């Protein structure tokens, strides 16, 4: 079974951090693609080892990624 999840990737110091907000699982890598692949592996490991109860408790079905404009200064 396949499932699509969100991957948010941002630069941090000399690499990239990747986050799946639906499960609050993160990983990292030295490139964007490496961070993405490492996150995929972390997610697959989670689904292989977590109990159905833990998956239900952690999985947020609706996640919205957007931008907001705020006044600064």
C-alpha positions as CSV (number, residue, x, y, z in Angstrom):
1,X,0.0,0.0,0.0
2,X,1.2,3.5,-0.8
3,X,0.4,6.7,1.0
4,X,1.3,10.3,0.2
5,X,2.7,12.4,3.0
6,X,4.0,15.9,3.2
7,X,7.8,16.6,3.3
8,X,8.9,20.0,4.4
9,X,12.6,20.5,3.7
10,X,14.6,23.5,4.8
11,X,18.3,24.5,4.8
12,X,20.0,24.3,8.2
13,X,23.7,25.1,8.6
14,X,25.6,23.0,6.1
15,X,22.7,20.6,5.2
16,X,19.0,20.2,5.0
17,X,16.4,19.1,7.5
18,X,13.2,17.3,6.4
19,X,10.0,17.0,8.3
20,X,6.8,15.1,7.9
21,X,4.2,17.1,9.8
22,X,1.5,14.4,9.6
23,X,3.6,12.2,11.9
24,X,6.1,14.6,13.4
25,X,9.0,12.6,12.0
26,X,12.2,14.3,10.9
27,X,15.5,13.5,9.2
28,X,18.4,15.3,7.5
29,X,20.8,15.1,4.7
30,X,23.6,17.0,3.0
31,X,21.4,17.7,-0.1
32,X,17.7,18.2,-0.6
33,X,17.4,14.8,-2.3
34,X,19.3,13.1,0.5
35,X,17.2,14.7,3.2
36,X,14.1,13.6,1.2
37,X,15.3,10.0,0.8
38,X,16.3,9.8,4.5
39,X,12.9,11.0,5.5
40,X,11.3,8.4,3.3
41,X,13.4,5.7,5.0
42,X,12.5,7.0,8.5
43,X,8.8,7.0,7.6
44,X,8.9,3.5,6.1
45,X,10.7,2.3,9.3
46,X,8.1,3.9,11.4
47,X,5.2,2.2,9.5
48,X,7.1,-1.2,9.7
49,X,7.6,-1.0,13.5
50,X,4.8,1.1,15.0
51,X,1.6,-0.6,16.3
52,X,-1.7,0.3,14.6
53,X,-2.6,2.2,17.8
54,X,0.6,4.4,17.6
55,X,0.0,5.1,14.0
56,X,-3.6,6.2,14.7
57,X,-2.5,8.4,17.6
58,X,0.3,10.1,15.7
59,X,-1.2,10.5,12.2
60,X,-2.7,13.8,11.5
61,X,-4.9,13.3,8.4
62,X,-5.2,17.0,7.5
63,X,-2.1,19.2,7.3
64,X,-2.1,22.5,5.5
65,X,1.1,24.2,4.5
66,X,0.7,27.8,3.6
67,X,2.4,31.2,4.1
68,X,1.3,34.1,6.1
69,X,2.3,37.8,5.9
70,X,3.2,39.5,9.2
71,X,4.3,43.0,10.1
72,X,8.0,43.1,11.2
73,X,9.5,45.9,13.1
